[in-house]
Amino acid sequence: MKLSDYLVDFLANRGIRHVFQIIGGASVHMVDSLSKNKDITYICVQHEQAGAMAAEAYSRMTKNLGAAMATSGPGMTNLITGIACAYFDSTPTIYLTGQVNTFESKGRRRVRQVGFQETDIVAMVKPVTKFAQKITDPQKIRYTLEKAIYIAKNGRPGPVLIDIPMDIQMAQVNPAKLLRFDPSEIKSSTDSHSQLVKKAQKARKLISNSVRPVVIAGGGIRYADVVSAFKKLVNILGFPVVSTWSGIDVISHDHPLYIGQIGVYGSRAANFTVQNSDCVISLGSRLDTRITGGRPETFARCAKKIIVDIDRAEIFKHRGLEPDIGICGDLKEILPLFITLLKNIRITKLRDWLKKTTSWKKRYPSVLPVWRKRENKVDPYVFVETLSNLLPDTSVTITDIGANLAWTIQAFHVREKQRLFSAMGNAPMGYSLSAGIGASFAMRKKPIICITGDGGLQINIQELQTIVYYKLPLKVFILNNHSYGIIKQFQDMYFNGKYLASCPKYGYSVPDFIKIAKAYGIATEEISSHKEMKSKIKKVLKHQGPIICDVILPDDAKIIPKLEFGKPIEDLSPLLPRSEFVKNMIIDPI
């Protein structure tokens, strides 16, 4: 059997139905093999970066591996940004690259390149993959594939890459005689079951002594596919719940215990809740500085911290935020344990604490009434809230990076079966449109809502052709402020409003997106005021095919609130009056 045929059969037998790729000389054999298998097909994107991102989103939606393929040289290097997205957001994805023939390879010779477009992709991606290997022996193809997929899915999930030279792709193999991988070769670094039980019992005692507990919902809940178990635990505990950005869609935002999202761009209510707590139960969050603020030692500084994560290194970073109890394990095992041990726990004065956290949520809404009164152009918060309210109950929304992401996370109200995500860790512009393609294929060409910015859309705007060719019903909303809004806020802080490279005056420019969409044959709409907003959103959502909606924002639209560097996360800007701020603090302010 031809090795490339074996490769494709292997992927198809594991439920992978689509491979996102651009063909090249070093990948033609793999693409040909894809064409001959009725259970899997290739999808032609316009740029390998978009293909890598599409595969990552495909994995999120299928709960299986996403797959992308590229040729040697620039084809494979173009994958790296998307690979990094999968790595930093713990998404199991397999990347396959075609390499020059082994007899053309530089091997150990001290030269840069021998074969045309020869590139050592394995060395390049090792820091952003869980496993990367070049196949040099055809007899190891099964072993390497099985090992790669096991590593991608187990422990903290993530991307893997396999580099296959052309002569290896063409080699003949006997599937019955191929070497197999034994999972026992991989040693677990998580706590043993007995250690988990012991630590969970300690956690129970610590929680039972608390008065102001809070649960932090991280992205690990979604990655471990334990959303139902998490909701059961939340209802048993009855504690207020806050989410990270990656955990934004693990609980309905109308749940009576949900307070909001925390962090540098968090809600005031959620940040006050965490900062005033005396016991934090963090589930599946790496608690990075976008959550803790730039001074991690100020985060939940008067609280006992129970941090649960599958990655031991994330628990014990030694950067100022130290856990009182660090539990390293899979939430699939830990949540049922917590549910059993915490079933009958009772917290003194919990009702008073819930009343306080709920009062913060009512007092500090994400959309202020004055913003609704805008007469010219569109307020981004009002738009996101309106869109959120009009979306179907099972909608999938993918946002890009930049101000549009912050506005969406802050103003979107997630309902029970909705999905909302972005590439939170690597955070590249151009993600939304590319990921929307992958998500739509994963959901059998279901409509996907893409929220992007004028800057982000231009990064992978070529994928409009992919959307047209495959007739993908993406609804693309451009939050168009004709600038890099989030960068302008940094420049306001550090450079007194000198907007170098971030607005039309200083080099950044925006095309006419309506004309561009029409050139691709895509339907269009424009929203330029609140009066027409609701009716036009409905029109866009009802449209049967792909459509682009240009939402015209003021060029000075700001992210509000946000944290200034160096401050603790309870003290967001614009700063509250000091008397009001102090009244909200149960613990001593800094």
N, C-alpha and C positions, 0 to 999 in steps of 0.2 A: 504494500500500500504506500502511496506517496505520502511523505510526512506532512505536507501542507493539508492533504485531505484528512489525515488522522487528527491534526490540530483542530480543524473545523468541526469534525464529528465530536470531538471531545467537548468543545464549547457548546454545541447544540444539545448534547446529552445531559448537560448541566443546566438546561433551561434558558440559555442565552439565545435570544431571537434576533437581535440586531447588533451589527458592528459598525461603528461610525468611522469613516475613513476617507482619505484621498489617495488615489492609486499613484504608485511610482514604480520605477524600474526594479527596486529591491523588494516590492511587495506584490508584484503581479501574480505570482504563483499562489499566494494566500488568497487574493481576491478571486482568482479563478476557482479555487476550491470552495470559497463561499458561494459562488454562483451555482455550484453543482449540488449543494445540499438543500433539500426542500424545507428543512426545519429552521433555517437561519438565513439571514440576508444581509447584504451590505447596504449602508446608507451613505450616499455621497454628500459630504459637507463641502464648504468652500475654503475652509482653513482648518488645519489640524488642531489649532487651539480650541476652536469651536467644537470639533469632534471629541476632544478630551473632556470638555465641560459637559457636552451632551451625554457622554457615557457616565459621568459622575451623577448627573441628575437622574438618568435612567436607573442607576443602581438604587438611588433613594426611593424611587417610586415602585420598583419591582421587588425590593428587599432581596435582590439577587445581584450577581455581578453585572456591572455595565462593562462594555468592551469598546475599545478604540484601536485603530491600526494606522500605521504610517510607514512610509518608506525611509530610506537612510538619509543621513545628512540633515538638511533643513526640515524635512518632513518630521523626523523624530524630535528634533529640538523644538519644533513648534508645539509639541505636546506638553512641554514642561509646565507651563502655567496651569493647565487643567489638571495635570498630575498633582501639582502642589495643592490645588483645591481639594482633591480627594484625600490627600494626606492630612491636611490640617483640619478637615471636617470628618475624619475617620470614616470614609466611605469606601467600601470594598469594590475596587475596579481593576480590571486587567487591561494592560496596554501591551500591544504586540507591534514590534518594529521589524522591518526587513533590513538586513545588513548585507554588506558586500560579501562576496564569496570568501570562504576561509583561506583559500590560496592567494587571495588579494589582500588579506589583512596584514597590518603592520606587525601583529603579534608583539613580541618583546623588543622589536627593533626601535631604536630611539629616533623615530621619525614621526612627523605629525600625521601623515596620511599616506597610504599606498593605493588602496582602491578608490575609485571615484565616489565622492561623498561619504567616504568612511569616517565615522564619528563614534567615539566611545560613549554611547548613550548610557550604558550601565553605570560608568563612573559618575556621569553627570547627575543622574537621578537618584543615586543611592541615598542622599540626605533627605529626599522627599518620597521615598517608597519604603514599604516594609520588606520587600524582596525584589531584587533586580539581578538578572543573570542572562548571559549570552550562551546559547546552545552551541556547543562545539562537537558533540557526539550525538548522532541521530538516535542512538539506543537509549538516551536519557530524556527523550521528549516527554514520555508519560510521567516519569518521576518528577521532572521539573514542573510540569503543568499541575500535577496533583499537589506538590509542595507549595507552589505559588498560590493556588486557590485556597488551600488550608490556611496558609498564613494570612491571606487577605481577609478571610472571614472570621478567624479566631483571635481571641484576645481583643486588643483595641483594633477594630477593623481599619483597613487602609488599602492603598493601591499597590499593585505589583506590576513589574514590567519584564517581558521576555523578549530578548533580541535574537533573531533567527537569520543567519546568513543564507544567501540564495541557494548555495549548493546543498545546505542542510534541508531547506524547504523541499528540494527536488529529490532528496534521498529516499530510498525504499526502506520501509520498516515492516516488521511482522508484529502486529498488535499483541498477539498472544505471548510473545517472548520479551516484551518490553519490561524494563525494571520498574517496580512500583514503589511509591512513597509510603513510609510507615509514620503516622502522626506521632508515635511515641518518641520520634527523633527530636521533637520540639518540646522543650521543658517549659512548663508553666511558671510564670513569675508572680502569679496572684496568690492570695492567702488560701490556705487549705480550708476545707469545710469546717474542721474543728476550730480553726482560727477565726473564721467568719462568725461562727456561733458565739464564741467567747467575746469577740468585739461587739457583736450585736447586743449581747447581754449588758456589756458596759455602757453601750449607747442608751439602752433602755433606762438604766439607772440615772444617767446624766440628764436625759430628757424629762424623766419624772420629777426631777428637782428644779426644773425650769418654770418660769412664770410667763415669759414672752418668747415662745418658740416660733420659728419660721422654717418653711421648707423651700429650698431653692431647686427649681426644676431645670436641669441642664439638657443639652442635646443628646447626652448618652442615653436618656430614656427612649428617645426615638430610635437611635442607632441600635439599641439592644432589643427593640421591638417589644417593649414592656409598658406601653401607654396604658393599657387596661389595668394592669397590676398597679401602676402608679396612681391611677384615679381611685382605685379601691383603697390604697394606703391613705391617700389624702382624706377620703371620707371617713375612714376609721379614726385618724388622728384629730381631724377638725382644726388643724393649725392653718394660719394664713399661708398662702403660697405665692411666691414670686418666681419669675422665669428669667433665664438668660435669653439672649437673642436666638441662640441655637435651639433653645427649648421653648420658643415662643408659641408653638402650636401643639404642645403636648397636653394642654388643658384648655377647655373653653373659657373665654374671657368673661362670660357671664356667670361663671361658677361663683357661688357666694363667697368662697374662700380665696379666689384669685384677686390679688391686689395690683399687679402690673409687672413690667419688666424692669430689671435693675441695671445699674452701671453708669458709665460716663454719659450716655444718652438715655438714661433710664427715666422712669416716671418719679416724680417727687414722692408719691405715696409709697411706692415699692422701696425706694431708697431709704425713706424714713423708717419703714418697717424693718429692714435688715439692720440698719445702723442702731436702732433702739432695742434690738432683740437681745435676749440673754442666752439663746441656744439656736444655732444654725444647723440644719440638716441639709447638706448639699449633695444632690444626687446626680451624678453624671456630668458635672461641670468642672472644667479645668481652672476656673476662677482666675482668668487672666486679667491683665491690667485694664482691659475695657470693662470689666465687671467691678474690680476692686478699686479702680482709680490708680493714679500713678504712685501712690504711697500705700502699698498693700497692708502695712501695719496698722492703718487706720480703719480697715474694713472690719465691720462687725466687732469692734475692738473690745467690747464688754461682753461678748458672747462666747460660750463654749462652742467649739466647732467640730461637728461630725462630718467628715468629708469622705464620700464614697466615689471611687473611680476605678476603672479597670486598669489604668496606667499608673503604676506606683510612682513614677517620676513626677507625674502631675500633682500627686498628693503632697509629696515632700520636696518642694522646690527650694526651700531655705532662702526665701526672699522677703521675709517679714510676715508672711501669713502661715502660721504653723497650726496644724490640726490638733485638737485634744484627743480625737480618736480618728485615725486614718484607716479606712477599710478598703482594701484592694481586692476587687472581685467583680464578677459579672452581675449586673442588675437582675438578670434572669434568675439567679440564685439568691441574691440578697433581698430583693423586694418581698418574695414569699416569706422569707425568714422574718423580716420586719413586720409584715402583716400579722404573723402568728404571735410574735413577742410583744407587739405594741397594741394588741387588740383591746385590752382593758385598761390602758393607761389613762390617768386622770391628772389634769393640770390645774393647779390652784389659780383662780382668777382668770381663766382662759377667756371667759365671756367678756370681761373688761378689755382684754387685749384685742380681741376680735372687733369689738366696738370701736376701739381707737384706730386700728388699721383701716377699717371700713370708712371711718370719718375722714381719714387722709385721702382715700380714693375719691370720695365725693367732693372734697374741698379742692383737690388739684387734678381736674380732668385734663386729658391730653389735648383736647380742642377747646380753646377759650371762646366764649361767646362773641367777643369783639371781632374775632377772625371771620366769623360768619357774615359780617356786615360789609365785607370788602365789595366794592362796586366795580373796580377795574381789575382785569385779569383774575387769576384763580389762586386762592390760598391753598398751599399743598396739604395742610392738615385737614382742611374741610373737604378737599377732594378725596383724600385717602379714606376718610371716615364715610363719605357718601358712597364711594365705590364698594367699600367693605360691606355696607348695609345692603347693597343691591346684588351682591354676588350669590350664586346658588350655594346651598348648604354643603355641597361636596366639591366646591371649587378648589383648584390648585393655583396658588399665586407664587410667582418667583420674582424677586426683586433684584435689581442690580446693586452696584456699590456707589457710595457717595451720599449726598444729601437725600436722594430719593429713598435709600435704604433706611436712614434714620427717621424720615417722615413716615414711612410705611410702618416700621416697627412701633413707633410711638402712637400712631392714630388708628391702626388696623384693629378691628375687634374680631378675633378668631372664634368661629363657632365650632361645634362639636366634631364634625367630620371634615373640616377644612384643613388644607395644608398651606403653610406659608414658610418659605425658606429662601436662603441665598448662600453664597459661598462666604461664610462668616470669617473663617480663619485666614485664608489667603487674600480674600477680598479684592479680586480683580474687576476692573470695569470690563464690560462686554460679556458678563456671565449670564445675565437674564435671558437674552435672546437665544443664546447657545443652549443653555439648560432647558429652556422652554421646548426646544426641538427634541431633546432627549426625553423629557417628561411626557410629551405628547405621544411619541412612539411607545413609550412604556405603558401608557394608558389607552392604547389602541386608537390613537388620533383624537383623543378627547381634547376639547378646548382648554388651553392653558392661559392664565392671565400673566402677562409680563409687564412689570413696572420697571422702567429704566429712566435714565437721564439723557439729556442731549449729548453729554460727553460719552457716557457708557454705550449708547447705541452706535456711535461712530467707530468704536473699537472693533466690533464684529458685524458691521452693517451689511457685509457681503452675504450673510446668512439669510437675508431676505429672499435670496434666490432659492435656497434650500426649502424655505417655507412655501414658496410658490410652487416649486417642482413637485413636492410631496403633498401639496394641498393641506397643509397643517393649519388647523383653525386657531392660531394664536391671536390673542387680543393684546396688542402692544400699546401700552399707555406711556407716552414720553412726558415726564415732568420736566418741562422745558423752561429753564430760567436763563438760557443763553450764556451759561457760565459754569464754572466749577464751583458750585455754591459752598460746599463743605471746605474747600481750600480758601475761599474768600473769607470765611469766618476765622480760619487760622491766621490769614494775613491781616485781618482786623486786629487780632490780638498781638501779633508780633511786629507788624510793619505799618501800623496806622492806616490801614485801608489801601495800601499800594498793591493793586491786584495784578502783579506780574504773571503773565502766562495763563491767567484764569478768567479773563473777560475780553470782549472784542477790542477794547482800547489797547490792550497789551499783548495781542497775538492770538488768543484763542478765538475761534469762530465757529459758527453753526450754519449748516446749509438749510435749505427749504425742505424739510422732511416730507411734506405733502407731495411736492414734485417728485422727490426720489421714490416714494412709495408708488406713485402712479406710474413711474417709469418701469417698475418691477411688475406692474399689473395688480397691485394690492389696493384694496378699498381704503378710504381715509375718512377721518373726521377731525374736527378741531374744536376745542373747548377754550373759550377765552373769557368767560364770565360765570358767576355763580348762577345766574338766571337760567342759562341753558345747560348747566352741568348735569343735572339729574336725567333729563330727557335724552341727552346725547350719550351718557354712559349706558343707559338702557338700550339705545340703538346699537351701540358697539357690541354689547353683550349678546344681542339677538342676531347679529350678523352671522351667517353660516360659515364663511370662510375666514382666511386671515384678514386682519384689519389693523391699521395703525391710527392711533388717536393722539394728536399733538395737543398737549395741555399747556396752555401759555401761563406761566407763572411770572410774578414780578422778579426782576433781576436781583433784588435785595432780600429775597425770601431767606429766612434764617431757621436754623435748628434750635428749637426752644422746648425744654431747657437742655443745657449741656454743661459739662463740668469743665472748669478752668483747671489747668494743670497744677498739681500740688495740693489741691483742696480735697477733703474727704467727700465721698459721694453723696452725703446728705445735704451738702451745701452747693446746689446747682445754680448756674447762672441762667437768666438774670437773678441776682441774689434777692431773697425775700427780705423784707424789713427785719432788722435784727430782733426786734421784740417778738415778731411773729415766728421767726426761726427758733428762738430760744424756747418758746411755748411748745414747739413741736418736739423738742429734745427731752427724752426721759433720762438719757445718760448725759454726762457732762460734754458740752461742745468743746471742740479744739479751739 
